[in-house]
Amino acid sequence: MGRITSKLWTIISMFKYHIVVVLGIAIVCFLDENSIMKYMKYKYQIEELKTEIDKYRQRYNRDVKLYNTIDKDPSVMARIARERYFMKNDDEDIFVLSDDEMQSEKIDAYEKVEQD
């Protein structure tokens, strides 16, 4: 057993700089607070957040445009209230003949028309 440990120490002493460099690179790449793995994870999160920001900017622009049309023409507000929220005048009756999927498609189609 003594010969095995002495050979092991001899090998370690010959490659001590290589071992230190490899361990240092491993620590920096995988175990450090600023590791490459975390860098890649944060980069992916930044890309997701940028796409989310773009989505909210588009929604904001669409809503501002809709607000401006509502502000200029009150009949648009009445039409939106009737179509989206099933509001009515006192002398009217509402009959809903569609299910939820059809209603969501109708709202999507309405929003698409509003964007054009």
DSSP file (Angstrom, degrees, kcal/mol; ACC not computed):
  #  RESIDUE AA STRUCTURE BP1 BP2  ACC     N-H-->O    O-->H-N    N-H-->O    O-->H-N    TCO  KAPPA ALPHA  PHI   PSI    X-CA   Y-CA   Z-CA
    1    1 A M     >        0   0    0      0, 0.0     4,-2.0     0, 0.0     5,-0.2   0.000 360.0 360.0 360.0 -33.1    0.0    0.0    0.0
    2    2 A G  H  >  +     0   0    0      1,-0.2     4,-1.9     2,-0.2     5,-0.1   0.849 360.0  52.0 -65.9 -34.6    2.9    2.3    0.7
    3    3 A R  H  > S+     0   0    0      2,-0.2     4,-2.3     1,-0.2    -1,-0.2   0.878 107.6  52.2 -70.5 -35.6    4.2    1.9   -2.8
    4    4 A I  H  > S+     0   0    0      2,-0.2     4,-2.4     1,-0.2    -2,-0.2   0.934 111.7  45.2 -66.1 -45.0    0.8    2.8   -4.4
    5    5 A T  H  X S+     0   0    0     -4,-2.0     4,-2.5     1,-0.2    -1,-0.2   0.874 112.2  51.8 -67.8 -35.6    0.5    6.0   -2.4
    6    6 A S  H  X S+     0   0    0     -4,-1.9     4,-1.9     2,-0.2    -1,-0.2   0.901 111.3  47.1 -68.2 -37.9    4.0    7.0   -3.1
    7    7 A K  H  X S+     0   0    0     -4,-2.3     4,-2.5     2,-0.2    -2,-0.2   0.898 111.7  51.9 -66.2 -39.5    3.5    6.4   -6.9
    8    8 A L  H  X S+     0   0    0     -4,-2.4     4,-2.6     1,-0.2    -2,-0.2   0.927 110.6  46.9 -62.6 -45.2    0.2    8.4   -6.6
    9    9 A W  H  X S+     0   0    0     -4,-2.5     4,-2.5     2,-0.2    -1,-0.2   0.846 110.6  53.6 -65.5 -33.5    2.0   11.3   -4.9
   10   10 A T  H  X S+     0   0    0     -4,-1.9     4,-1.7     2,-0.2    -2,-0.2   0.929 111.1  45.1 -65.7 -44.4    4.7   11.2   -7.6
   11   11 A I  H  X S+     0   0    0     -4,-2.5     4,-1.8     2,-0.2    -2,-0.2   0.914 114.2  49.1 -64.8 -43.0    2.2   11.4  -10.4
   12   12 A I  H  < S+     0   0    0     -4,-2.6    -2,-0.2     1,-0.2    -1,-0.2   0.905 110.3  50.7 -64.2 -40.8    0.3   14.2   -8.6
   13   13 A S  H >< S+     0   0    0     -4,-2.5     3,-0.5     1,-0.2    -1,-0.2   0.826 109.7  51.2 -68.2 -29.6    3.5   16.2   -8.0
   14   14 A M  H 3< S+     0   0    0     -4,-1.7     3,-0.2     1,-0.2    -1,-0.2   0.865 122.1  30.8 -72.8 -35.2    4.5   15.8  -11.7
   15   15 A F  T 3X S+     0   0    0     -4,-1.8     4,-2.6     1,-0.2     5,-0.2   0.024  81.0 120.5-111.4  25.6    1.1   17.1  -12.9
   16   16 A K  H <> S+     0   0    0     -3,-0.5     4,-2.2     1,-0.2    -1,-0.2   0.871  77.2  47.9 -63.3 -36.9    0.2   19.5  -10.0
   17   17 A Y  H  > S+     0   0    0     -3,-0.2     4,-2.4     2,-0.2    -1,-0.2   0.896 112.3  49.2 -70.2 -39.1    0.0   22.6  -12.3
   18   18 A H  H  > S+     0   0    0      2,-0.2     4,-2.6     1,-0.2    -2,-0.2   0.915 111.6  49.4 -64.5 -41.7   -2.2   20.8  -14.8
   19   19 A I  H  X S+     0   0    0     -4,-2.6     4,-2.6     2,-0.2     5,-0.2   0.917 111.3  49.1 -64.0 -43.1   -4.5   19.6  -12.0
   20   20 A V  H  X S+     0   0    0     -4,-2.2     4,-2.5    -5,-0.2    -2,-0.2   0.901 112.2  48.6 -64.1 -41.3   -4.7   23.1  -10.5
   21   21 A V  H  X S+     0   0    0     -4,-2.4     4,-2.5     2,-0.2    -2,-0.2   0.926 112.8  47.2 -65.2 -44.7   -5.5   24.6  -13.9
   22   22 A V  H  X S+     0   0    0     -4,-2.6     4,-2.4     2,-0.2    -2,-0.2   0.920 114.1  47.1 -63.6 -44.3   -8.2   22.0  -14.7
   23   23 A L  H  X S+     0   0    0     -4,-2.6     4,-2.4     2,-0.2    -1,-0.2   0.900 111.7  51.5 -64.5 -39.8   -9.8   22.4  -11.3
   24   24 A G  H  X S+     0   0    0     -4,-2.5     4,-2.4    -5,-0.2    -2,-0.2   0.917 111.2  46.8 -62.5 -43.6   -9.7   26.2  -11.6
   25   25 A I  H  X S+     0   0    0     -4,-2.5     4,-2.8     2,-0.2     5,-0.2   0.909 111.8  51.5 -65.0 -41.0  -11.4   26.0  -15.0
   26   26 A A  H  X>S+     0   0    0     -4,-2.4     4,-2.3     2,-0.2     5,-0.8   0.906 111.1  47.7 -62.3 -41.4  -14.0   23.6  -13.6
   27   27 A I  I  X>S+     0   0    0     -4,-2.4     5,-2.0     3,-0.2     4,-1.0   0.932 115.1  44.7 -66.0 -44.8  -14.8   25.9  -10.7
   28   28 A V  I  <5S+     0   0    0     -4,-2.4     8,-0.3     3,-0.2    -2,-0.2   0.890 118.8  42.6 -67.4 -38.4  -15.1   29.0  -12.9
   29   29 A C  I  <5S+     0   0    0     -4,-2.8     8,-1.1     6,-0.2     7,-1.0   0.851 133.5   9.4 -78.4 -33.9  -17.2   27.2  -15.6
   30   30 A F  I  <5S+     0   0    0     -4,-2.3    -3,-0.2    -5,-0.2    -2,-0.1   0.738 129.5  35.7-121.3 -30.5  -19.6   25.2  -13.4
   31   31 A L  I  <<S+     0   0    0     -4,-1.0    -3,-0.2    -5,-0.8    -4,-0.1   0.644  87.8  98.5-107.5 -16.2  -19.4   26.1   -9.7
   32   32 A D  S > <S-     0   0    0     -5,-2.0     3,-1.1    -6,-0.2     6,-0.2  -0.222  80.4-115.4 -73.1 161.9  -18.8   29.8   -9.5
   33   33 A E  T 3  S+     0   0    0      1,-0.3    -1,-0.1     5,-0.0    -5,-0.0   0.823 119.0  42.4 -65.0 -31.7  -21.5   32.5   -9.0
   34   34 A N  T 3  S+     0   0    0      4,-0.1    -1,-0.3    -6,-0.0    -2,-0.1  -0.293  89.8 154.7-107.5  45.7  -20.8   33.8  -12.5
   35   35 A S    <>  -     0   0    0     -3,-1.1     4,-2.0    -5,-0.1    -6,-0.2  -0.170  57.9-111.9 -73.9 166.5  -20.5   30.5  -14.2
   36   36 A I  H  > S+     0   0    0     -7,-1.0     4,-2.5    -8,-0.3     5,-0.2   0.854 116.8  57.6 -65.3 -35.8  -21.1   29.8  -17.9
   37   37 A M  H  > S+     0   0    0     -8,-1.1     4,-2.1     1,-0.2    -1,-0.2   0.928 109.1  43.8 -62.6 -45.1  -24.2   27.7  -17.0
   38   38 A K  H  > S+     0   0    0      2,-0.2     4,-2.9     1,-0.2     5,-0.2   0.871 110.8  56.3 -68.1 -35.4  -25.8   30.7  -15.2
   39   39 A Y  H  X S+     0   0    0     -4,-2.0     4,-2.3     2,-0.2    -2,-0.2   0.931 109.2  45.6 -59.9 -46.3  -24.7   33.0  -18.0
   40   40 A M  H  X S+     0   0    0     -4,-2.5     4,-2.1     2,-0.2    -1,-0.2   0.897 113.0  50.8 -65.0 -39.5  -26.5   30.8  -20.5
   41   41 A K  H  X S+     0   0    0     -4,-2.1     4,-2.2     1,-0.2    -2,-0.2   0.923 112.4  45.9 -63.5 -44.5  -29.6   30.6  -18.2
   42   42 A Y  H  X S+     0   0    0     -4,-2.9     4,-2.4     1,-0.2    -2,-0.2   0.871 110.1  54.1 -67.4 -36.3  -29.7   34.4  -17.8
   43   43 A K  H  X S+     0   0    0     -4,-2.3     4,-1.9    -5,-0.2    -1,-0.2   0.909 109.2  48.4 -63.7 -41.3  -29.2   35.0  -21.5
   44   44 A Y  H  X S+     0   0    0     -4,-2.1     4,-2.1     2,-0.2    -2,-0.2   0.906 111.2  50.3 -63.9 -42.6  -32.2   32.7  -22.2
   45   45 A Q  H  X S+     0   0    0     -4,-2.2     4,-2.6     1,-0.2    -2,-0.2   0.888 107.9  53.3 -63.7 -38.8  -34.3   34.5  -19.6
   46   46 A I  H  X S+     0   0    0     -4,-2.4     4,-2.3     2,-0.2    -1,-0.2   0.909 108.3  50.0 -62.9 -41.9  -33.4   37.9  -21.2
   47   47 A E  H  X S+     0   0    0     -4,-1.9     4,-2.0     2,-0.2    -1,-0.2   0.913 111.1  49.0 -63.3 -42.0  -34.6   36.7  -24.6
   48   48 A E  H  X S+     0   0    0     -4,-2.1     4,-2.1     1,-0.2    -2,-0.2   0.922 112.0  48.7 -62.3 -43.2  -37.9   35.5  -23.1
   49   49 A L  H  X S+     0   0    0     -4,-2.6     4,-2.5     1,-0.2    -2,-0.2   0.863 108.3  54.0 -67.2 -35.1  -38.3   38.8  -21.3
   50   50 A K  H  X S+     0   0    0     -4,-2.3     4,-2.3     2,-0.2    -1,-0.2   0.911 109.4  47.6 -64.9 -41.4  -37.6   40.8  -24.5
   51   51 A T  H  X S+     0   0    0     -4,-2.0     4,-2.1     2,-0.2    -2,-0.2   0.886 112.0  50.5 -66.3 -36.7  -40.3   38.8  -26.4
   52   52 A E  H  X S+     0   0    0     -4,-2.1     4,-2.4     2,-0.2    -2,-0.2   0.897 109.0  51.4 -66.4 -39.5  -42.7   39.5  -23.6
   53   53 A I  H  X S+     0   0    0     -4,-2.5     4,-2.4     2,-0.2    -2,-0.2   0.918 109.7  49.9 -62.2 -43.5  -41.9   43.2  -23.6
   54   54 A D  H  X S+     0   0    0     -4,-2.3     4,-2.3     1,-0.2    -1,-0.2   0.901 109.6  51.6 -61.9 -40.3  -42.5   43.2  -27.4
   55   55 A K  H  X S+     0   0    0     -4,-2.1     4,-2.2     1,-0.2    -2,-0.2   0.921 111.9  45.8 -62.6 -43.9  -45.9   41.5  -26.8
   56   56 A Y  H  X S+     0   0    0     -4,-2.4     4,-2.5     2,-0.2    -1,-0.2   0.839 110.2  54.2 -70.9 -31.5  -46.9   44.0  -24.2
   57   57 A R  H  X S+     0   0    0     -4,-2.4     4,-2.8     2,-0.2    -1,-0.2   0.923 109.5  47.8 -65.5 -42.6  -45.8   46.9  -26.4
   58   58 A Q  H  X S+     0   0    0     -4,-2.3     4,-2.4     2,-0.2    -2,-0.2   0.919 113.0  48.1 -63.0 -42.8  -47.9   45.7  -29.2
   59   59 A R  H  X S+     0   0    0     -4,-2.2     4,-2.5     2,-0.2    -2,-0.2   0.904 111.9  50.4 -63.9 -40.4  -50.9   45.2  -26.8
   60   60 A Y  H  X S+     0   0    0     -4,-2.5     4,-2.7     2,-0.2     5,-0.2   0.935 110.8  48.2 -62.6 -46.8  -50.3   48.7  -25.5
   61   61 A N  H  X S+     0   0    0     -4,-2.8     4,-2.2     1,-0.2    -2,-0.2   0.901 112.3  49.6 -61.6 -40.8  -50.2   50.2  -28.9
   62   62 A R  H  X S+     0   0    0     -4,-2.4     4,-2.4     1,-0.2    -1,-0.2   0.916 112.6  47.4 -63.3 -42.8  -53.4   48.4  -29.9
   63   63 A D  H  X S+     0   0    0     -4,-2.5     4,-2.8     2,-0.2    -2,-0.2   0.873 110.4  51.5 -68.9 -36.4  -55.1   49.6  -26.7
   64   64 A V  H  X S+     0   0    0     -4,-2.7     4,-2.5     2,-0.2    -1,-0.2   0.918 110.8  48.8 -64.6 -41.8  -54.0   53.2  -27.2
   65   65 A K  H  X S+     0   0    0     -4,-2.2     4,-2.0    -5,-0.2    -2,-0.2   0.921 113.1  47.2 -63.3 -42.9  -55.4   53.1  -30.8
   66   66 A L  H  X S+     0   0    0     -4,-2.4     4,-2.5     2,-0.2    -2,-0.2   0.902 111.0  52.0 -64.7 -40.9  -58.6   51.6  -29.5
   67   67 A Y  H  X S+     0   0    0     -4,-2.8     4,-2.8     1,-0.2    -2,-0.2   0.913 108.5  50.7 -60.8 -43.0  -58.8   54.2  -26.8
   68   68 A N  H  X S+     0   0    0     -4,-2.5     4,-1.8     1,-0.2    -1,-0.2   0.893 111.3  47.7 -64.1 -38.8  -58.3   57.0  -29.3
   69   69 A T  H  X S+     0   0    0     -4,-2.0     4,-2.2     2,-0.2     7,-0.2   0.891 113.4  48.0 -69.3 -37.3  -61.1   55.7  -31.5
   70   70 A I  H  < S+     0   0    0     -4,-2.5     7,-0.3     1,-0.2    -2,-0.2   0.902 110.5  52.4 -66.5 -39.9  -63.4   55.4  -28.5
   71   71 A D  H  < S+     0   0    0     -4,-2.8    -2,-0.2     1,-0.2    -1,-0.2   0.859 115.5  40.2 -65.2 -35.4  -62.5   58.9  -27.4
   72   72 A K  H  < S+     0   0    0     -4,-1.8    -1,-0.2     1,-0.2    -2,-0.2   0.821 124.8  33.4 -82.1 -32.6  -63.4   60.3  -30.8
   73   73 A D    >X  -     0   0    0     -4,-2.2     3,-1.4    -5,-0.2     4,-0.7  -0.910  59.3-168.5-132.2 104.9  -66.5   58.3  -31.5
   74   74 A P  H 3> S+     0   0    0      0, 0.0     4,-1.6     0, 0.0     3,-0.2   0.719  85.0  70.6 -66.1 -20.1  -68.8   57.2  -28.7
   75   75 A S  H 3> S+     0   0    0      1,-0.2     4,-2.1     2,-0.2     5,-0.1   0.795  91.6  59.8 -68.0 -24.8  -70.7   54.8  -30.9
   76   76 A V  H <> S+     0   0    0     -3,-1.4     4,-2.6    -7,-0.2    -1,-0.2   0.892 102.6  52.2 -66.7 -38.8  -67.6   52.6  -30.9
   77   77 A M  H  X S+     0   0    0     -4,-0.7     4,-2.5    -7,-0.3    -2,-0.2   0.907 109.4  49.0 -64.1 -40.6  -67.8   52.3  -27.1
   78   78 A A  H  X S+     0   0    0     -4,-1.6     4,-2.2     2,-0.2    -1,-0.2   0.907 111.2  49.8 -64.5 -41.1  -71.4   51.2  -27.4
   79   79 A R  H  X S+     0   0    0     -4,-2.1     4,-2.6     2,-0.2     5,-0.2   0.914 112.3  47.1 -64.3 -42.7  -70.5   48.6  -30.1
   80   80 A I  H  X>S+     0   0    0     -4,-2.6     4,-2.8     1,-0.2     5,-0.7   0.915 111.6  51.2 -65.2 -42.2  -67.7   47.2  -28.0
   81   81 A A  H  X5S+     0   0    0     -4,-2.5     6,-1.9    -5,-0.2     4,-0.9   0.895 113.5  45.2 -62.3 -39.3  -70.0   47.1  -24.9
   82   82 A R  H  X5S+     0   0    0     -4,-2.2     4,-0.7     4,-0.2    -2,-0.2   0.926 119.9  38.8 -69.0 -45.0  -72.6   45.2  -26.9
   83   83 A E  H  <5S+     0   0    0     -4,-2.6    -2,-0.2    -5,-0.2    -3,-0.2   0.913 127.1  28.7 -77.3 -43.2  -70.3   42.7  -28.5
   84   84 A R  H  <5S+     0   0    0     -4,-2.8    -3,-0.2    -5,-0.2    -2,-0.1   0.899 132.7  27.1 -86.1 -42.1  -67.8   41.9  -25.8
   85   85 A Y  H  <<S-     0   0    0     -4,-0.9    -3,-0.2    -5,-0.7    -2,-0.1   0.310  95.6-124.1-111.0   7.7  -69.8   42.4  -22.6
   86   86 A F     <  +     0   0    0     -4,-0.7    -4,-0.2    -6,-0.2     2,-0.2   0.830  50.6 163.5  54.0  38.8  -73.3   41.7  -23.8
   87   87 A M        -     0   0    0     -6,-1.9     2,-0.3    -9,-0.1    -1,-0.2  -0.510  12.4-176.8 -82.6 157.7  -74.7   45.0  -22.6
   88   88 A K        -     0   0    0     -2,-0.2     2,-0.1     4,-0.1     6,-0.0  -0.933  28.3-100.5-148.5 166.8  -78.0   46.2  -23.9
   89   89 A N    >   -     0   0    0     -2,-0.3     3,-1.4     1,-0.1     0, 0.0  -0.407  46.8-101.5 -81.8 169.9  -80.5   49.0  -23.9
   90   90 A D  T 3  S+     0   0    0      1,-0.3    -1,-0.1    -2,-0.1    -2,-0.0   0.830 120.7  48.8 -64.7 -32.1  -83.6   48.8  -21.8
   91   91 A D  T 3  S+     0   0    0      2,-0.0     2,-0.3     0, 0.0    -1,-0.3   0.256  99.2  87.3 -94.3  14.3  -85.8   47.8  -24.6
   92   92 A E    <   -     0   0    0     -3,-1.4     2,-0.4     2,-0.0    -4,-0.1  -0.785  59.3-149.8-114.4 155.6  -83.6   45.1  -26.0
   93   93 A D        -     0   0    0     -2,-0.3     2,-0.5     2,-0.0    -4,-0.1  -0.938  12.7-141.5-119.4 147.5  -83.1   41.4  -25.3
   94   94 A I        -     0   0    0     -2,-0.4     2,-0.5    -8,-0.1    -6,-0.0  -0.927  12.6-171.7-112.5 131.5  -79.9   39.4  -25.7
   95   95 A F        -     0   0    0     -2,-0.5     2,-0.7     2,-0.0    -2,-0.0  -0.979   8.6-158.5-120.7 117.4  -79.7   35.9  -27.0
   96   96 A V        +     0   0    0     -2,-0.5    -2,-0.0     1,-0.1     0, 0.0  -0.862  18.8 168.0 -98.5 117.4  -76.4   34.1  -26.8
   97   97 A L        +     0   0    0     -2,-0.7     2,-0.3     2,-0.1    -1,-0.1   0.299  50.0  78.2-111.9   7.2  -76.2   31.3  -29.3
   98   98 A S        -     0   0    0      1,-0.0     2,-0.1     2,-0.0    -2,-0.0  -0.790  69.0-127.8-118.3 160.0  -72.5   30.5  -29.1
   99   99 A D     >  -     0   0    0     -2,-0.3     4,-2.0     1,-0.0     5,-0.2  -0.332  43.6 -87.2 -92.8-176.1  -70.3   28.5  -26.7
  100  100 A D  H  > S+     0   0    0      1,-0.2     4,-2.5     2,-0.2     5,-0.2   0.868 124.8  53.2 -63.3 -38.7  -67.1   29.8  -25.2
  101  101 A E  H  > S+     0   0    0      1,-0.2     4,-2.0     2,-0.2    -1,-0.2   0.919 110.2  47.1 -64.8 -42.4  -64.8   28.8  -28.0
  102  102 A M  H  > S+     0   0    0      1,-0.2     4,-2.1     2,-0.2    -1,-0.2   0.886 111.3  52.4 -66.1 -37.5  -66.9   30.5  -30.6
  103  103 A Q  H  X S+     0   0    0     -4,-2.0     4,-2.5     2,-0.2    -2,-0.2   0.912 108.6  49.4 -66.0 -42.0  -67.0   33.7  -28.4
  104  104 A S  H  X S+     0   0    0     -4,-2.5     4,-2.4     1,-0.2    -1,-0.2   0.877 110.9  50.6 -65.7 -35.7  -63.2   33.7  -28.0
  105  105 A E  H  X S+     0   0    0     -4,-2.0     4,-2.5     2,-0.2    -1,-0.2   0.887 110.1  50.6 -65.8 -37.8  -62.9   33.4  -31.8
  106  106 A K  H  X S+     0   0    0     -4,-2.1     4,-2.4     2,-0.2    -2,-0.2   0.907 111.0  47.7 -66.3 -41.8  -65.3   36.2  -32.3
  107  107 A I  H  X S+     0   0    0     -4,-2.5     4,-2.7     2,-0.2     5,-0.2   0.917 112.2  49.9 -65.1 -42.8  -63.3   38.4  -29.9
  108  108 A D  H  X S+     0   0    0     -4,-2.4     4,-2.0     1,-0.2    -2,-0.2   0.906 111.9  48.1 -61.6 -41.2  -60.1   37.5  -31.7
  109  109 A A  H  X S+     0   0    0     -4,-2.5     4,-2.1     2,-0.2    -2,-0.2   0.895 111.3  50.7 -66.3 -39.2  -61.7   38.3  -35.0
  110  110 A Y  H  X S+     0   0    0     -4,-2.4     4,-2.3     2,-0.2    -2,-0.2   0.918 110.4  48.9 -63.6 -43.6  -63.0   41.7  -33.6
  111  111 A E  H  X S+     0   0    0     -4,-2.7     4,-1.7     1,-0.2    -1,-0.2   0.863 109.3  53.4 -64.5 -34.8  -59.5   42.6  -32.3
  112  112 A K  H  X S+     0   0    0     -4,-2.0     4,-1.3     2,-0.2    -1,-0.2   0.903 109.3  47.9 -66.4 -40.1  -58.0   41.7  -35.7
  113  113 A V  H  < S+     0   0    0     -4,-2.1    -2,-0.2     1,-0.2    -1,-0.2   0.888 109.9  53.5 -65.9 -38.4  -60.5   44.0  -37.4
  114  114 A E  H  < S+     0   0    0     -4,-2.3    -1,-0.2     1,-0.2    -2,-0.2   0.839 105.3  54.3 -64.7 -32.6  -59.6   46.7  -34.9
  115  115 A Q  H  <        0   0    0     -4,-1.7    -1,-0.2     1,-0.3    -2,-0.2   0.843 360.0 360.0 -70.7 -32.7  -55.9   46.4  -35.6
  116  116 A D     <        0   0    0     -4,-1.3    -1,-0.3    -3,-0.1    -2,-0.2   0.495 360.0 360.0 -74.8 360.0  -56.5   46.9  -39.4
